[in-house]
Amino acid sequence: MTNECGVPESLIALQRTLNAAAEEARARGSSPEDWRPWVEAAAVAENAFAEHAAAAGVSADKVRSAAERAARGLPAHTDPEERTD
């Protein structure tokens, strides 16, 4: 299932997990050990974004950006020149 920006809900959920891991890491501290769960989650997310992008014929950056915006409940923007905000 995809949302209005065309990103599968599974990738949006993965981005939410990544966001939560970052919040937890910030709360714990700044040591590499504190950030290890986020680093591992980020690697999984980047691979998933790249795989989806390759299958969809778009850039991984576009997929990542759309997932990040959707995870925060923001509208998708397909082209920066079309933005009105």
All heavy atoms as a GROMACS GRO file, in nm:
protein
  628
    1MET      N    1   0.085  -0.117   0.000
    1MET     CA    2   0.000   0.000   0.000
    1MET      C    3   0.089   0.124   0.000
    1MET      O    4   0.190   0.130   0.069
    1MET     CB    5  -0.091  -0.002   0.122
    1MET     CG    6  -0.176   0.122   0.135
    1MET     SD    7  -0.271   0.123   0.286
    1MET     CE    8  -0.427   0.073   0.222
    2THR      N    9   0.052   0.224  -0.078
    2THR     CA   10   0.127   0.349  -0.083
    2THR      C   11   0.039   0.464  -0.035
    2THR      O   12  -0.083   0.453  -0.032
    2THR     CB   13   0.176   0.381  -0.225
    2THR    OG1   14   0.063   0.395  -0.311
    2THR    CG2   15   0.267   0.272  -0.278
    3ASN      N   16   0.104   0.573   0.002
    3ASN     CA   17   0.029   0.691   0.043
    3ASN      C   18   0.020   0.787  -0.074
    3ASN      O   19   0.059   0.754  -0.185
    3ASN     CB   20   0.092   0.755   0.167
    3ASN     CG   21   0.227   0.815   0.135
    3ASN    OD1   22   0.277   0.806   0.024
    3ASN    ND2   23   0.287   0.876   0.234
    4GLU      N   24  -0.030   0.909  -0.050
    4GLU     CA   25  -0.049   1.003  -0.160
    4GLU      C   26   0.080   1.046  -0.227
    4GLU      O   27   0.079   1.092  -0.340
    4GLU     CB   28  -0.128   1.126  -0.114
    4GLU     CG   29  -0.057   1.213  -0.012
    4GLU     CD   30  -0.074   1.168   0.132
    4GLU    OE1   31  -0.147   1.071   0.158
    4GLU    OE2   32  -0.013   1.229   0.219
    5CYS      N   33   0.196   1.029  -0.163
    5CYS     CA   34   0.321   1.067  -0.227
    5CYS      C   35   0.387   0.947  -0.295
    5CYS      O   36   0.497   0.959  -0.346
    5CYS     CB   37   0.415   1.135  -0.129
    5CYS     SG   38   0.463   1.039   0.013
    6GLY      N   39   0.317   0.835  -0.300
    6GLY     CA   40   0.366   0.720  -0.375
    6GLY      C   41   0.468   0.634  -0.302
    6GLY      O   42   0.524   0.543  -0.361
    7VAL      N   43   0.493   0.662  -0.176
    7VAL     CA   44   0.589   0.583  -0.099
    7VAL      C   45   0.512   0.476  -0.022
    7VAL      O   46   0.411   0.506   0.042
    7VAL     CB   47   0.666   0.674   0.000
    7VAL    CG1   48   0.758   0.592   0.088
    7VAL    CG2   49   0.746   0.778  -0.075
    8PRO      N   50   0.558   0.352  -0.030
    8PRO     CA   51   0.488   0.247   0.045
    8PRO      C   52   0.483   0.277   0.195
    8PRO      O   53   0.578   0.332   0.251
    8PRO     CB   54   0.572   0.122   0.018
    8PRO     CG   55   0.649   0.152  -0.106
    8PRO     CD   56   0.672   0.300  -0.104
    9GLU      N   57   0.374   0.240   0.256
    9GLU     CA   58   0.358   0.259   0.400
    9GLU      C   59   0.472   0.191   0.477
    9GLU      O   60   0.512   0.239   0.583
    9GLU     CB   61   0.222   0.209   0.448
    9GLU     CG   62   0.106   0.292   0.398
    9GLU     CD   63   0.104   0.434   0.452
    9GLU    OE1   64   0.152   0.458   0.563
    9GLU    OE2   65   0.052   0.521   0.381
   10SER      N   66   0.524   0.081   0.424
   10SER     CA   67   0.633   0.012   0.493
   10SER      C   68   0.757   0.100   0.503
   10SER      O   69   0.828   0.097   0.605
   10SER     CB   70   0.667  -0.120   0.422
   10SER     OG   71   0.709  -0.094   0.289
   11LEU      N   72   0.784   0.181   0.400
   11LEU     CA   73   0.899   0.272   0.406
   11LEU      C   74   0.873   0.389   0.500
   11LEU      O   75   0.965   0.436   0.567
   11LEU     CB   76   0.934   0.323   0.267
   11LEU     CG   77   0.987   0.219   0.168
   11LEU    CD1   78   1.025   0.285   0.037
   11LEU    CD2   79   1.104   0.142   0.225
   12ILE      N   80   0.750   0.433   0.506
   12ILE     CA   81   0.715   0.541   0.598
   12ILE      C   82   0.728   0.491   0.742
   12ILE      O   83   0.783   0.560   0.829
   12ILE     CB   84   0.574   0.594   0.570
   12ILE    CG1   85   0.570   0.658   0.430
   12ILE    CG2   86   0.530   0.695   0.677
   12ILE    CD1   87   0.432   0.685   0.378
   13ALA      N   88   0.684   0.369   0.767
   13ALA     CA   89   0.698   0.310   0.901
   13ALA      C   90   0.846   0.293   0.935
   13ALA      O   91   0.886   0.317   1.050
   13ALA     CB   92   0.627   0.175   0.907
   14LEU      N   93   0.926   0.254   0.838
   14LEU     CA   94   1.070   0.241   0.860
   14LEU      C   95   1.132   0.376   0.895
   14LEU      O   96   1.215   0.386   0.986
   14LEU     CB   97   1.136   0.181   0.735
   14LEU     CG   98   1.281   0.144   0.743
   14LEU    CD1   99   1.307   0.043   0.855
   14LEU    CD2  100   1.326   0.083   0.610
   15GLN      N  101   1.088   0.482   0.828
   15GLN     CA  102   1.138   0.616   0.859
   15GLN      C  103   1.095   0.658   0.999
   15GLN      O  104   1.173   0.719   1.072
   15GLN     CB  105   1.088   0.718   0.756
   15GLN     CG  106   1.138   0.858   0.781
   15GLN     CD  107   1.288   0.870   0.771
   15GLN    OE1  108   1.348   0.822   0.677
   15GLN    NE2  109   1.350   0.936   0.869
   16ARG      N  110   0.973   0.624   1.038
   16ARG     CA  111   0.929   0.657   1.174
   16ARG      C  112   1.014   0.585   1.278
   16ARG      O  113   1.047   0.641   1.384
   16ARG     CB  114   0.782   0.622   1.191
   16ARG     CG  115   0.690   0.718   1.119
   16ARG     CD  116   0.543   0.688   1.145
   16ARG     NE  117   0.459   0.779   1.069
   16ARG     CZ  118   0.366   0.741   0.984
   16ARG    NH1  119   0.341   0.612   0.964
   16ARG    NH2  120   0.295   0.831   0.919
   17THR      N  121   1.049   0.459   1.250
   17THR     CA  122   1.136   0.383   1.339
   17THR      C  123   1.272   0.449   1.348
   17THR      O  124   1.330   0.461   1.457
   17THR     CB  125   1.151   0.238   1.289
   17THR    OG1  126   1.021   0.177   1.288
   17THR    CG2  127   1.245   0.157   1.376
   18LEU      N  128   1.323   0.495   1.235
   18LEU     CA  129   1.452   0.563   1.232
   18LEU      C  130   1.445   0.694   1.312
   18LEU      O  131   1.536   0.724   1.389
   18LEU     CB  132   1.491   0.591   1.087
   18LEU     CG  133   1.628   0.652   1.061
   18LEU    CD1  134   1.738   0.564   1.117
   18LEU    CD2  135   1.647   0.673   0.912
   19ASN      N  136   1.337   0.768   1.296
   19ASN     CA  137   1.320   0.892   1.373
   19ASN      C  138   1.317   0.864   1.523
   19ASN      O  139   1.378   0.936   1.602
   19ASN     CB  140   1.191   0.964   1.332
   19ASN     CG  141   1.194   1.015   1.190
   19ASN    OD1  142   1.297   1.015   1.123
   19ASN    ND2  143   1.078   1.057   1.140
   20ALA      N  144   1.247   0.759   1.562
   20ALA     CA  145   1.239   0.723   1.705
   20ALA      C  146   1.376   0.681   1.758
   20ALA      O  147   1.412   0.716   1.870
   20ALA     CB  148   1.137   0.612   1.725
   21ALA      N  149   1.451   0.607   1.677
   21ALA     CA  150   1.585   0.565   1.719
   21ALA      C  151   1.675   0.686   1.739
   21ALA      O  152   1.757   0.688   1.832
   21ALA     CB  153   1.645   0.469   1.616
   22ALA      N  154   1.660   0.787   1.655
   22ALA     CA  155   1.740   0.909   1.671
   22ALA      C  156   1.703   0.983   1.799
   22ALA      O  157   1.791   1.030   1.872
   22ALA     CB  158   1.722   1.000   1.550
   23GLU      N  159   1.574   0.990   1.828
   23GLU     CA  160   1.530   1.056   1.952
   23GLU      C  161   1.584   0.983   2.074
   23GLU      O  162   1.631   1.046   2.169
   23GLU     CB  163   1.378   1.061   1.957
   23GLU     CG  164   1.317   1.160   1.861
   23GLU     CD  165   1.165   1.160   1.866
   23GLU    OE1  166   1.109   1.128   1.973
   23GLU    OE2  167   1.104   1.193   1.763
   24GLU      N  168   1.579   0.851   2.071
   24GLU     CA  169   1.631   0.772   2.183
   24GLU      C  170   1.781   0.792   2.198
   24GLU      O  171   1.832   0.803   2.310
   24GLU     CB  172   1.599   0.624   2.163
   24GLU     CG  173   1.452   0.592   2.177
   24GLU     CD  174   1.419   0.448   2.140
   24GLU    OE1  175   1.512   0.365   2.129
   24GLU    OE2  176   1.300   0.421   2.120
   25ALA      N  177   1.853   0.795   2.087
   25ALA     CA  178   1.998   0.813   2.092
   25ALA      C  179   2.033   0.950   2.150
   25ALA      O  180   2.124   0.962   2.232
   25ALA     CB  181   2.058   0.796   1.953
   26ARG      N  182   1.961   1.054   2.107
   26ARG     CA  183   1.986   1.189   2.161
   26ARG      C  184   1.962   1.193   2.311
   26ARG      O  185   2.034   1.260   2.385
   26ARG     CB  186   1.898   1.292   2.091
   26ARG     CG  187   1.952   1.333   1.955
   26ARG     CD  188   1.878   1.453   1.900
   26ARG     NE  189   1.742   1.422   1.858
   26ARG     CZ  190   1.709   1.377   1.739
   26ARG    NH1  191   1.802   1.356   1.648
   26ARG    NH2  192   1.583   1.352   1.708
   27ALA      N  193   1.861   1.120   2.357
   27ALA     CA  194   1.829   1.118   2.500
   27ALA      C  195   1.937   1.044   2.580
   27ALA      O  196   1.961   1.078   2.696
   27ALA     CB  197   1.693   1.053   2.523
   28ARG      N  198   2.000   0.942   2.518
   28ARG     CA  199   2.101   0.863   2.588
   28ARG      C  200   2.234   0.936   2.597
   28ARG      O  201   2.303   0.928   2.698
   28ARG     CB  202   2.120   0.728   2.521
   28ARG     CG  203   2.012   0.628   2.554
   28ARG     CD  204   2.052   0.488   2.511
   28ARG     NE  205   2.076   0.480   2.367
   28ARG     CZ  206   1.984   0.451   2.275
   28ARG    NH1  207   1.861   0.427   2.314
   28ARG    NH2  208   2.015   0.444   2.149
   29GLY      N  209   2.276   1.000   2.491
   29GLY     CA  210   2.406   1.066   2.492
   29GLY      C  211   2.468   1.075   2.355
   29GLY      O  212   2.399   1.062   2.254
   30SER      N  213   2.598   1.094   2.353
   30SER     CA  214   2.665   1.117   2.225
   30SER      C  215   2.774   1.015   2.194
   30SER      O  216   2.849   1.033   2.098
   30SER     CB  217   2.724   1.258   2.222
   30SER     OG  218   2.818   1.274   2.327
   31SER      N  219   2.783   0.911   2.272
   31SER     CA  220   2.887   0.812   2.245
   31SER      C  221   2.847   0.724   2.126
   31SER      O  222   2.729   0.710   2.094
   31SER     CB  223   2.909   0.723   2.368
   31SER     OG  224   2.803   0.629   2.380
   32PRO      N  225   2.945   0.665   2.060
   32PRO     CA  226   2.913   0.575   1.949
   32PRO      C  227   2.818   0.462   1.990
   32PRO      O  228   2.731   0.422   1.913
   32PRO     CB  229   3.050   0.520   1.906
   32PRO     CG  230   3.146   0.627   1.948
   32PRO     CD  231   3.089   0.684   2.075
   33GLU      N  232   2.833   0.414   2.110
   33GLU     CA  233   2.745   0.306   2.158
   33GLU      C  234   2.601   0.354   2.172
   33GLU      O  235   2.507   0.280   2.144
   33GLU     CB  236   2.797   0.252   2.292
   33GLU     CG  237   2.731   0.124   2.334
   33GLU     CD  238   2.752   0.009   2.236
   33GLU    OE1  239   2.859  -0.002   2.175
   33GLU    OE2  240   2.657  -0.071   2.220
   34ASP      N  241   2.584   0.480   2.214
   34ASP     CA  242   2.449   0.536   2.226
   34ASP      C  243   2.379   0.543   2.090
   34ASP      O  244   2.257   0.529   2.082
   34ASP     CB  245   2.455   0.678   2.284
   34ASP     CG  246   2.501   0.680   2.429
   34ASP    OD1  247   2.476   0.582   2.501
   34ASP    OD2  248   2.562   0.782   2.468
   35TRP      N  249   2.457   0.566   1.985
   35TRP     CA  250   2.401   0.586   1.851
   35TRP      C  251   2.400   0.459   1.767
   35TRP      O  252   2.348   0.458   1.656
   35TRP     CB  253   2.477   0.697   1.779
   35TRP     CG  254   2.433   0.830   1.829
   35TRP    CD1  255   2.480   0.896   1.939
   35TRP    CD2  256   2.328   0.910   1.776
   35TRP    NE1  257   2.412   1.014   1.957
   35TRP    CE2  258   2.317   1.025   1.857
   35TRP    CE3  259   2.242   0.896   1.668
   35TRP    CZ2  260   2.224   1.125   1.832
   35TRP    CZ3  261   2.151   0.997   1.643
   35TRP    CH2  262   2.142   1.110   1.725
   36ARG      N  263   2.455   0.348   1.818
   36ARG     CA  264   2.462   0.225   1.739
   36ARG      C  265   2.325   0.179   1.686
   36ARG      O  266   2.313   0.145   1.568
   36ARG     CB  267   2.529   0.112   1.817
   36ARG     CG  268   2.548  -0.014   1.733
   36ARG     CD  269   2.619  -0.124   1.810
   36ARG     NE  270   2.737  -0.078   1.879
   36ARG     CZ  271   2.859  -0.073   1.826
   36ARG    NH1  272   2.878  -0.113   1.704
   36ARG    NH2  273   2.961  -0.031   1.897
   37PRO      N  274   2.218   0.178   1.767
   37PRO     CA  275   2.087   0.136   1.713
   37PRO      C  276   2.041   0.224   1.598
   37PRO      O  277   1.985   0.175   1.499
   37PRO     CB  278   1.993   0.147   1.832
   37PRO     CG  279   2.081   0.133   1.952
   37PRO     CD  280   2.210   0.200   1.912
   38TRP      N  281   2.067   0.355   1.607
   38TRP     CA  282   2.028   0.443   1.498
   38TRP      C  283   2.111   0.416   1.372
   38TRP      O  284   2.056   0.413   1.262
   38TRP     CB  285   2.044   0.590   1.538
   38TRP     CG  286   2.008   0.681   1.425
   38TRP    CD1  287   1.884   0.724   1.392
   38TRP    CD2  288   2.098   0.736   1.329
   38TRP    NE1  289   1.890   0.804   1.279
   38TRP    CE2  290   2.021   0.813   1.239
   38TRP    CE3  291   2.235   0.729   1.308
   38TRP    CZ2  292   2.077   0.881   1.132
   38TRP    CZ3  293   2.290   0.797   1.202
   38TRP    CH2  294   2.210   0.872   1.115
   39VAL      N  295   2.239   0.396   1.389
   39VAL     CA  296   2.327   0.367   1.274
   39VAL      C  297   2.280   0.241   1.203
   39VAL      O  298   2.271   0.238   1.080
   39VAL     CB  299   2.474   0.355   1.319
   39VAL    CG1  300   2.562   0.302   1.206
   39VAL    CG2  301   2.526   0.490   1.368
   40GLU      N  302   2.246   0.139   1.280
   40GLU     CA  303   2.199   0.014   1.220
   40GLU      C  304   2.065   0.034   1.150
   40GLU      O  305   2.043  -0.016   1.040
   40GLU     CB  306   2.192  -0.095   1.326
   40GLU     CG  307   2.329  -0.136   1.376
   40GLU     CD  308   2.327  -0.226   1.498
   40GLU    OE1  309   2.217  -0.257   1.549
   40GLU    OE2  310   2.437  -0.265   1.543
   41ALA      N  311   1.974   0.109   1.213
   41ALA     CA  312   1.844   0.136   1.152
   41ALA      C  313   1.860   0.220   1.026
   41ALA      O  314   1.789   0.199   0.926
   41ALA     CB  315   1.752   0.206   1.252
   42ALA      N  316   1.953   0.315   1.028
   42ALA     CA  317   1.976   0.400   0.911
   42ALA      C  318   2.026   0.318   0.793
   42ALA      O  319   1.986   0.341   0.679
   42ALA     CB  320   2.075   0.511   0.945
   43ALA      N  321   2.112   0.220   0.818
   43ALA     CA  322   2.163   0.136   0.710
   43ALA      C  323   2.050   0.055   0.647
   43ALA      O  324   2.042   0.043   0.524
   43ALA     CB  325   2.273   0.044   0.763
   44VAL      N  326   1.963   0.001   0.730
   44VAL     CA  327   1.848  -0.075   0.680
   44VAL      C  328   1.757   0.016   0.597
   44VAL      O  329   1.713  -0.020   0.487
   44VAL     CB  330   1.770  -0.140   0.796
   44VAL    CG1  331   1.637  -0.198   0.749
   44VAL    CG2  332   1.855  -0.247   0.863
   45ALA      N  333   1.731   0.135   0.649
   45ALA     CA  334   1.643   0.229   0.579
   45ALA      C  335   1.703   0.271   0.445
   45ALA      O  336   1.633   0.273   0.343
   45ALA     CB  337   1.617   0.352   0.667
   46GLU      N  338   1.831   0.304   0.443
   46GLU     CA  339   1.894   0.346   0.318
   46GLU      C  340   1.887   0.236   0.213
   46GLU      O  341   1.862   0.264   0.095
   46GLU     CB  342   2.039   0.388   0.343
   46GLU     CG  343   2.052   0.520   0.414
   46GLU     CD  344   1.986   0.635   0.341
   46GLU    OE1  345   2.008   0.650   0.219
   46GLU    OE2  346   1.912   0.710   0.406
   47ASN      N  347   1.910   0.112   0.254
   47ASN     CA  348   1.899   0.000   0.159
   47ASN      C  349   1.757  -0.014   0.106
   47ASN      O  350   1.737  -0.035  -0.014
   47ASN     CB  351   1.946  -0.130   0.223
   47ASN     CG  352   2.096  -0.136   0.239
   47ASN    OD1  353   2.169  -0.074   0.164
   47ASN    ND2  354   2.141  -0.211   0.338
   48ALA      N  355   1.659   0.000   0.193
   48ALA     CA  356   1.520  -0.013   0.151
   48ALA      C  357   1.481   0.101   0.057
   48ALA      O  358   1.413   0.079  -0.044
   48ALA     CB  359   1.428  -0.015   0.274
   49PHE      N  360   1.526   0.222   0.088
   49PHE     CA  361   1.497   0.336   0.000
   49PHE      C  362   1.560   0.316  -0.137
   49PHE      O  363   1.499   0.342  -0.240
   49PHE     CB  364   1.546   0.468   0.061
   49PHE     CG  365   1.479   0.507   0.190
   49PHE    CD1  366   1.545   0.586   0.282
   49PHE    CD2  367   1.349   0.467   0.220
   49PHE    CE1  368   1.484   0.625   0.400
   49PHE    CE2  369   1.287   0.505   0.337
   49PHE     CZ  370   1.355   0.584   0.428
   50ALA      N  371   1.685   0.269  -0.139
   50ALA     CA  372   1.756   0.247  -0.265
   50ALA      C  373   1.688   0.138  -0.348
   50ALA      O  374   1.675   0.152  -0.470
   50ALA     CB  375   1.901   0.211  -0.238
   51GLU      N  376   1.646   0.030  -0.283
   51GLU     CA  377   1.578  -0.078  -0.355
   51GLU      C  378   1.447  -0.030  -0.416
   51GLU      O  379   1.417  -0.060  -0.531
   51GLU     CB  380   1.552  -0.197  -0.262
   51GLU     CG  381   1.677  -0.275  -0.229
   51GLU     CD  382   1.650  -0.389  -0.132
   51GLU    OE1  383   1.531  -0.424  -0.108
   51GLU    OE2  384   1.748  -0.444  -0.079
   52HIS      N  385   1.370   0.044  -0.338
   52HIS     CA  386   1.242   0.095  -0.390
   52HIS      C  387   1.267   0.194  -0.504
   52HIS      O  388   1.198   0.191  -0.606
   52HIS     CB  389   1.162   0.162  -0.279
   52HIS     CG  390   1.032   0.219  -0.328
   52HIS    ND1  391   0.924   0.140  -0.358
   52HIS    CD2  392   0.996   0.347  -0.356
   52HIS    CE1  393   0.826   0.216  -0.403
   52HIS    NE2  394   0.867   0.342  -0.401
   53ALA      N  395   1.366   0.280  -0.487
   53ALA     CA  396   1.398   0.378  -0.590
   53ALA      C  397   1.438   0.310  -0.721
   53ALA      O  398   1.392   0.350  -0.829
   53ALA     CB  399   1.510   0.470  -0.542
   54ALA      N  400   1.520   0.208  -0.711
   54ALA     CA  401   1.564   0.137  -0.832
   54ALA      C  402   1.445   0.072  -0.902
   54ALA      O  403   1.432   0.079  -1.025
   54ALA     CB  404   1.669   0.032  -0.796
   55ALA      N  405   1.356   0.013  -0.825
   55ALA     CA  406   1.238  -0.052  -0.884
   55ALA      C  407   1.142   0.049  -0.944
   55ALA      O  408   1.077   0.021  -1.045
   55ALA     CB  409   1.166  -0.135  -0.777
   56ALA      N  410   1.135   0.168  -0.885
   56ALA     CA  411   1.043   0.272  -0.932
   56ALA      C  412   1.104   0.362  -1.038
   56ALA      O  413   1.035   0.443  -1.099
   56ALA     CB  414   0.995   0.356  -0.814
   57GLY      N  415   1.236   0.352  -1.058
   57GLY     CA  416   1.304   0.436  -1.156
   57GLY      C  417   1.319   0.580  -1.114
   57GLY      O  418   1.315   0.670  -1.196
   58VAL      N  419   1.333   0.603  -0.984
   58VAL     CA  420   1.354   0.737  -0.931
   58VAL      C  421   1.479   0.737  -0.843
   58VAL      O  422   1.535   0.632  -0.814
   58VAL     CB  423   1.232   0.788  -0.849
   58VAL    CG1  424   1.108   0.797  -0.937
   58VAL    CG2  425   1.205   0.698  -0.730
   59SER      N  426   1.520   0.854  -0.798
   59SER     CA  427   1.639   0.860  -0.714
   59SER      C  428   1.607   0.819  -0.570
   59SER      O  429   1.495   0.839  -0.522
   59SER     CB  430   1.698   1.002  -0.714
   59SER     OG  431   1.619   1.088  -0.636
   60ALA      N  432   1.706   0.762  -0.505
   60ALA     CA  433   1.689   0.724  -0.364
   60ALA      C  434   1.666   0.848  -0.279
   60ALA      O  435   1.591   0.842  -0.180
   60ALA     CB  436   1.812   0.647  -0.315
   61ASP      N  437   1.725   0.960  -0.317
   61ASP     CA  438   1.703   1.085  -0.242
   61ASP      C  439   1.556   1.126  -0.247
   61ASP      O  440   1.502   1.173  -0.148
   61ASP     CB  441   1.789   1.198  -0.298
   61ASP     CG  442   1.936   1.183  -0.264
   61ASP    OD1  443   1.968   1.110  -0.168
   61ASP    OD2  444   2.018   1.244  -0.333
   62LYS      N  445   1.493   1.108  -0.363
   62LYS     CA  446   1.352   1.144  -0.375
   62LYS      C  447   1.266   1.054  -0.286
   62LYS      O  448   1.174   1.100  -0.219
   62LYS     CB  449   1.308   1.131  -0.521
   62LYS     CG  450   1.167   1.176  -0.545
   62LYS     CD  451   1.134   1.176  -0.694
   62LYS     CE  452   0.994   1.226  -0.716
   62LYS     NZ  453   0.962   1.237  -0.858
   63VAL      N  454   1.297   0.925  -0.283
   63VAL     CA  455   1.222   0.831  -0.199
   63VAL      C  456   1.244   0.865  -0.052
   63VAL      O  457   1.149   0.871   0.026
   63VAL     CB  458   1.263   0.685  -0.228
   63VAL    CG1  459   1.201   0.589  -0.129
   63VAL    CG2  460   1.227   0.648  -0.372
   64ARG      N  461   1.369   0.890  -0.015
   64ARG     CA  462   1.401   0.922   0.125
   64ARG      C  463   1.328   1.049   0.168
   64ARG      O  464   1.267   1.055   0.274
   64ARG     CB  465   1.551   0.940   0.144
   64ARG     CG  466   1.592   0.971   0.287
   64ARG     CD  467   1.741   1.000   0.304
   64ARG     NE  468   1.827   0.912   0.228
   64ARG     CZ  469   1.886   0.945   0.112
   64ARG    NH1  470   1.867   1.064   0.059
   64ARG    NH2  471   1.965   0.859   0.051
   65SER      N  472   1.333   1.151   0.084
   65SER     CA  473   1.267   1.278   0.116
   65SER      C  474   1.116   1.261   0.132
   65SER      O  475   1.056   1.313   0.226
   65SER     CB  476   1.297   1.381   0.007
   65SER     OG  477   1.231   1.501   0.032
   66ALA      N  478   1.056   1.186   0.041
   66ALA     CA  479   0.911   1.162   0.049
   66ALA      C  480   0.877   1.084   0.175
   66ALA      O  481   0.777   1.114   0.242
   66ALA     CB  482   0.863   1.089  -0.075
   67ALA      N  483   0.957   0.986   0.211
   67ALA     CA  484   0.932   0.907   0.332
   67ALA      C  485   0.947   0.994   0.456
   67ALA      O  486   0.867   0.985   0.550
   67ALA     CB  487   1.026   0.787   0.339
   68GLU      N  488   1.050   1.080   0.457
   68GLU     CA  489   1.071   1.168   0.571
   68GLU      C  490   0.953   1.263   0.589
   68GLU      O  491   0.905   1.283   0.700
   68GLU     CB  492   1.200   1.250   0.552
   68GLU     CG  493   1.326   1.168   0.568
   68GLU     CD  494   1.452   1.243   0.528
   68GLU    OE1  495   1.442   1.355   0.472
   68GLU    OE2  496   1.561   1.190   0.553
   69ARG      N  497   0.907   1.322   0.479
   69ARG     CA  498   0.794   1.416   0.487
   69ARG      C  499   0.668   1.343   0.533
   69ARG      O  500   0.594   1.393   0.618
   69ARG     CB  501   0.773   1.485   0.353
   69ARG     CG  502   0.889   1.580   0.318
   69ARG     CD  503   0.862   1.657   0.191
   69ARG     NE  504   0.752   1.751   0.208
   69ARG     CZ  505   0.759   1.868   0.269
   69ARG    NH1  506   0.872   1.908   0.322
   69ARG    NH2  507   0.653   1.947   0.278
   70ALA      N  508   0.642   1.227   0.475
   70ALA     CA  509   0.522   1.151   0.511
   70ALA      C  510   0.526   1.107   0.658
   70ALA      O  511   0.425   1.110   0.727
   70ALA     CB  512   0.505   1.031   0.420
   71ALA      N  513   0.644   1.070   0.706
   71ALA     CA  514   0.658   1.026   0.845
   71ALA      C  515   0.629   1.139   0.942
   71ALA      O  516   0.585   1.115   1.054
   71ALA     CB  517   0.799   0.971   0.869
   72ARG      N  518   0.652   1.262   0.897
   72ARG     CA  519   0.624   1.379   0.980
   72ARG      C  520   0.486   1.438   0.954
   72ARG      O  521   0.448   1.539   1.012
   72ARG     CB  522   0.730   1.487   0.956
   72ARG     CG  523   0.865   1.448   1.013
   72ARG     CD  524   0.966   1.556   0.991
   72ARG     NE  525   1.008   1.549   0.852
   72ARG     CZ  526   1.071   1.644   0.786
   72ARG    NH1  527   1.100   1.757   0.845
   72ARG    NH2  528   1.107   1.628   0.661
   73GLY      N  529   0.411   1.374   0.862
   73GLY     CA  530   0.276   1.421   0.832
   73GLY      C  531   0.273   1.543   0.743
   73GLY      O  532   0.173   1.616   0.741
   74LEU      N  533   0.379   1.567   0.669
   74LEU     CA  534   0.386   1.682   0.580
   74LEU      C  535   0.346   1.641   0.439
   74LEU      O  536   0.367   1.527   0.399
   74LEU     CB  537   0.528   1.739   0.578
   74LEU     CG  538   0.582   1.786   0.713
   74LEU    CD1  539   0.728   1.825   0.701
   74LEU    CD2  540   0.500   1.904   0.763
   75PRO      N  541   0.295   1.734   0.360
   75PRO     CA  542   0.258   1.700   0.222
   75PRO      C  543   0.382   1.677   0.137
   75PRO      O  544   0.489   1.732   0.164
   75PRO     CB  545   0.181   1.824   0.174
   75PRO     CG  546   0.231   1.934   0.260
   75PRO     CD  547   0.265   1.872   0.393
   76ALA      N  548   0.367   1.596   0.036
   76ALA     CA  549   0.476   1.568  -0.057
   76ALA      C  550   0.486   1.680  -0.160
   76ALA      O  551   0.386   1.739  -0.198
   76ALA     CB  552   0.452   1.436  -0.128
   77HIS      N  553   0.606   1.709  -0.200
   77HIS     CA  554   0.630   1.805  -0.308
   77HIS      C  555   0.707   1.731  -0.416
   77HIS      O  556   0.816   1.681  -0.391
   77HIS     CB  557   0.712   1.925  -0.260
   77HIS     CG  558   0.641   2.008  -0.159
   77HIS    ND1  559   0.529   2.082  -0.192
   77HIS    CD2  560   0.661   2.028  -0.028
   77HIS    CE1  561   0.487   2.145  -0.084
   77HIS    NE2  562   0.565   2.113   0.017
   78THR      N  563   0.651   1.724  -0.534
   78THR     CA  564   0.717   1.652  -0.641
   78THR      C  565   0.826   1.733  -0.707
   78THR      O  566   0.921   1.679  -0.759
   78THR     CB  567   0.616   1.607  -0.748
   78THR    OG1  568   0.548   1.724  -0.796
   78THR    CG2  569   0.516   1.510  -0.691
   79ASP      N  570   0.814   1.864  -0.706
   79ASP     CA  571   0.912   1.949  -0.771
   79ASP      C  572   0.931   2.073  -0.685
   79ASP      O  573   0.834   2.144  -0.657
   79ASP     CB  574   0.862   1.988  -0.910
   79ASP     CG  575   0.965   2.065  -0.991
   79ASP    OD1  576   1.059   2.122  -0.931
   79ASP    OD2  577   0.951   2.068  -1.114
   80PRO      N  578   1.055   2.104  -0.647
   80PRO     CA  579   1.078   2.221  -0.560
   80PRO      C  580   1.025   2.350  -0.621
   80PRO      O  581   0.985   2.441  -0.549
   80PRO     CB  582   1.230   2.227  -0.546
   80PRO     CG  583   1.277   2.090  -0.576
   80PRO     CD  584   1.178   2.031  -0.672
   81GLU      N  585   1.021   2.360  -0.753
   81GLU     CA  586   0.971   2.482  -0.817
   81GLU      C  587   0.820   2.495  -0.806
   81GLU      O  588   0.765   2.603  -0.827
   81GLU     CB  589   1.015   2.486  -0.962
   81GLU     CG  590   1.166   2.499  -0.974
   81GLU     CD  591   1.214   2.503  -1.118
   81GLU    OE1  592   1.130   2.513  -1.209
   81GLU    OE2  593   1.335   2.496  -1.138
   82GLU      N  594   0.751   2.384  -0.774
   82GLU     CA  595   0.605   2.388  -0.758
   82GLU      C  596   0.563   2.424  -0.617
   82GLU      O  597   0.446   2.442  -0.591
   82GLU     CB  598   0.546   2.250  -0.793
   82GLU     CG  599   0.560   2.212  -0.938
   82GLU     CD  600   0.507   2.073  -0.964
   82GLU    OE1  601   0.448   2.012  -0.871
   82GLU    OE2  602   0.524   2.023  -1.075
   83ARG      N  603   0.658   2.436  -0.526
   83ARG     CA  604   0.625   2.464  -0.387
   83ARG      C  605   0.559   2.599  -0.373
   83ARG      O  606   0.596   2.695  -0.439
   83ARG     CB  607   0.750   2.458  -0.301
   83ARG     CG  608   0.806   2.317  -0.292
   83ARG     CD  609   0.927   2.315  -0.208
   83ARG     NE  610   0.889   2.348  -0.072
   83ARG     CZ  611   0.962   2.314   0.032
   83ARG    NH1  612   1.073   2.249   0.017
   83ARG    NH2  613   0.922   2.346   0.154
   84THR      N  614   0.466   2.604  -0.279
   84THR     CA  615   0.396   2.730  -0.253
   84THR      C  616   0.422   2.779  -0.111
   84THR      O  617   0.372   2.883  -0.073
   84THR     CB  618   0.243   2.713  -0.273
   84THR    OG1  619   0.197   2.611  -0.185
   84THR    CG2  620   0.213   2.681  -0.416
   85ASP      N  621   0.499   2.703  -0.033
   85ASP     CA  622   0.523   2.747   0.105
   85ASP      C  623   0.657   2.814   0.121
   85ASP      O  624   0.737   2.823   0.038
   85ASP     CB  625   0.516   2.630   0.205
   85ASP     CG  626   0.608   2.515   0.172
   85ASP    OD1  627   0.717   2.538   0.116
   85ASP    OD2  628   0.570   2.404   0.203
   0.00000   0.00000   0.00000
